[in-house]
Amino acid sequence: MKVLVVDDEELIRKVIREYLENDHYLVLEASNGKEAFELVKIQTIDLIILDIMMPKMDGYSTLKEIRKIKNTPVIMLSARAEEYDKLLGFEFGVDDYVTKPFSPKELMARVKAVLKRNKEMDVFVYQDFVLDFKGHILTIAGKEIKLTPKEYELLVYFIQNEHIALSREQLLNKIWGYDFYGDDRTIDTHIKMLRNNLGIYRDFIVTVRGMGYRFETKKEVASS
């Protein structure tokens, strides 16, 4: 897998490069948007980690140009945490958004999650928990579990982002869309219904206090 790191701060590029290379990714670097765009035109790149505030061409302008020729997944980096900036990034087609200062380990988890989402999955299996992505069918212990469309979308998004804490805002934007005017109760209600449908696997959806939810399967599930 080849990852392009775009940031005008050399130290940040160096840190990200070290973590990526430790996970056996091939790494390219660019110090501004123009350099990044030129690399995207001539290289096959699997993921771009893109800073917003850069000289010559900022991250949003760079992404806009990249989207004219490639649909490469992008994780946006920004020192700004305002909701407007995040929404603007998602509207431009960003796959994830990380606010500086960030944990390199968390960034690596997000890198893996974005690449996983963009790699077609046929089926997810954990013991007798089976989700058939192509058939849109969840079975537990051989029995089909009926989910509403939103419950199914939530479950798929959780699986694609396993081990990553997802905010309620992020879940609303991804599942309901940017123009949806609901609130946190919409998410909490659907999570409650999804958990009920998952039965003994309800604890796969972990509550992250003060933030949202996380999907975890690396545990033993107690029988009821």
C-alpha positions in Angstrom: 0.0 0.0 0.0 1.3 3.5 -0.9 0.5 6.5 1.2 1.1 10.1 0.3 1.7 12.4 3.3 1.1 16.1 2.6 2.1 18.7 5.2 4.3 21.8 5.2 5.8 20.8 8.6 8.7 18.4 8.0 8.6 17.1 11.6 5.0 16.0 11.2 5.8 14.3 7.9 8.7 12.5 9.6 6.6 11.2 12.5 3.8 10.0 10.2 6.3 8.4 7.9 8.0 6.4 10.7 4.7 5.0 11.9 3.5 4.2 8.4 6.8 2.5 7.5 6.6 0.5 10.8 3.3 -0.9 9.5 5.0 -1.7 6.1 3.4 1.1 4.0 5.3 2.7 1.2 5.4 6.5 1.9 5.6 9.5 -0.4 5.9 13.1 0.9 4.8 16.5 -0.3 5.3 19.8 1.5 2.5 21.6 -0.3 -0.7 21.1 -2.4 1.0 21.6 -5.7 3.6 19.0 -5.1 0.9 16.6 -3.9 -1.2 17.1 -7.0 1.8 16.5 -9.3 2.5 13.2 -7.5 -1.1 12.1 -7.6 -1.1 12.6 -11.4 1.9 10.3 -12.0 1.7 7.8 -9.1 -0.8 5.1 -8.0 -1.6 6.1 -4.5 -3.8 4.1 -2.1 -4.4 6.9 0.5 -3.6 10.5 1.1 -3.0 12.2 4.5 -3.6 15.8 3.7 -3.0 18.9 5.8 -5.4 21.9 5.4 -3.3 24.9 6.2 -0.4 24.9 3.7 1.3 27.5 1.4 0.8 27.7 -2.3 -2.3 25.5 -2.3 -4.3 24.7 0.8 -5.8 21.3 1.6 -9.3 22.0 0.4 -8.1 23.4 -3.0 -5.7 20.4 -3.4 -8.5 18.0 -2.7 -10.8 19.7 -5.2 -8.2 19.3 -7.9 -7.4 15.7 -6.9 -11.1 14.8 -7.1 -11.2 15.9 -10.7 -8.8 13.1 -11.7 -8.7 10.5 -8.9 -11.0 9.1 -6.2 -8.2 8.3 -3.8 -9.2 8.0 -0.1 -8.2 11.1 1.9 -7.7 11.7 5.6 -7.6 15.4 6.4 -5.4 16.9 9.1 -6.2 20.2 10.6 -5.3 22.3 13.6 -8.9 23.6 13.6 -11.7 21.6 15.2 -14.6 23.8 14.2 -17.7 21.9 13.0 -17.8 24.0 9.8 -14.3 22.9 8.8 -15.1 19.2 9.3 -18.4 19.5 7.3 -16.6 21.3 4.5 -14.0 18.6 4.4 -16.7 15.9 4.2 -18.5 17.8 1.5 -15.3 17.8 -0.5 -15.1 14.0 -0.2 -12.8 13.5 2.8 -13.0 10.0 4.2 -11.9 10.9 7.7 -10.8 14.0 9.6 -8.1 14.2 12.3 -7.5 17.3 14.5 -4.0 18.3 15.5 -2.4 17.6 17.8 -3.1 13.9 17.2 -2.0 10.6 18.4 0.1 8.8 15.7 -1.3 5.5 16.9 -4.9 6.7 16.5 -4.0 8.1 13.0 -2.6 4.6 12.1 -5.9 3.0 13.2 -7.8 5.5 11.0 -5.5 4.8 8.1 -6.3 1.0 8.4 -10.0 1.7 8.8 -10.2 4.0 5.7 -8.3 1.5 3.6 -10.5 -1.3 4.9 -13.7 0.6 4.0 -12.4 1.2 0.5 -11.5 -2.5 0.0 -14.6 -4.4 -1.0 -15.6 -6.9 1.7 -17.8 -9.9 0.9 -18.5 -11.1 4.4 -17.6 -10.4 8.1 -17.4 -13.4 10.4 -16.9 -13.6 14.1 -17.8 -17.0 15.6 -21.4 -17.5 14.6 -21.9 -13.8 13.9 -22.0 -13.4 10.0 -22.7 -10.3 8.0 -23.0 -10.8 4.3 -22.3 -7.4 2.7 -23.4 -8.3 -0.8 -26.6 -10.0 0.4 -27.2 -7.4 3.2 -27.9 -10.3 5.5 -27.0 -10.7 9.1 -27.2 -14.1 10.7 -26.4 -15.1 14.3 -26.2 -18.8 15.1 -27.6 -19.5 11.7 -30.7 -17.4 12.2 -31.3 -14.3 10.0 -31.6 -11.1 12.0 -34.0 -8.5 10.5 -32.5 -5.0 10.7 -33.9 -1.7 9.5 -31.9 0.1 6.7 -30.4 2.6 9.2 -29.5 -0.2 11.6 -27.8 -2.1 8.8 -25.8 1.0 7.7 -24.7 1.7 11.3 -23.5 -1.9 11.7 -21.6 -1.8 8.4 -20.0 1.5 9.3 -19.0 0.2 12.8 -17.4 -2.9 11.3 -15.5 -0.8 8.8 -14.2 1.3 11.7 -13.5 -1.4 14.2 -11.6 -0.2 17.3 -12.1 3.5 16.4 -14.3 5.8 18.6 -16.9 7.4 16.5 -18.7 10.5 17.6 -22.4 10.9 17.4 -21.9 13.8 15.0 -19.8 11.6 12.7 -22.4 8.9 12.8 -25.2 11.4 12.0 -23.2 12.8 9.1 -22.2 9.4 7.6 -25.5 7.6 8.0 -28.1 10.3 7.8 -26.3 12.9 5.8 -25.1 16.5 6.3 -28.5 18.1 5.7 -30.2 16.0 8.5 -31.3 18.1 11.4 -31.8 15.4 14.0 -29.9 15.3 17.3 -28.0 12.8 19.5 -31.2 11.1 20.5 -31.5 9.8 16.9 -28.2 8.0 17.2 -28.8 6.7 20.7 -32.3 5.4 19.8 -31.0 3.5 16.8 -28.0 2.1 18.7 -30.4 0.8 21.4 -32.5 -1.0 18.8 -29.4 -2.3 17.0 -28.0 -3.7 20.3 -31.3 -5.4 21.0 -31.1 -7.1 17.6 -27.6 -8.2 18.1 -28.6 -10.2 21.2 -25.6 -11.9 22.9 -23.3 -9.7 20.7 -24.8 -6.4 21.9 -21.6 -5.6 23.8 -19.8 -5.3 20.4 -21.1 -1.7 20.4 -19.2 0.0 23.3 -20.3 3.3 24.7 -17.4 5.9 24.7 -18.4 8.2 27.5 -18.8 11.9 26.5 -18.2 11.1 22.8 -20.1 8.3 21.1 -19.5 4.6 20.3 -16.9 2.1 19.3 -17.2 -1.4 17.7 -15.1 -4.1 19.4 -15.1 -7.8 18.8 -11.8 -8.9 20.5 -13.5 -10.2 23.6 -15.4 -13.3 24.7 -19.1 -12.9 24.5 -21.1 -14.4 27.4 -24.0 -16.6 26.6 -27.4 -15.5 27.9 
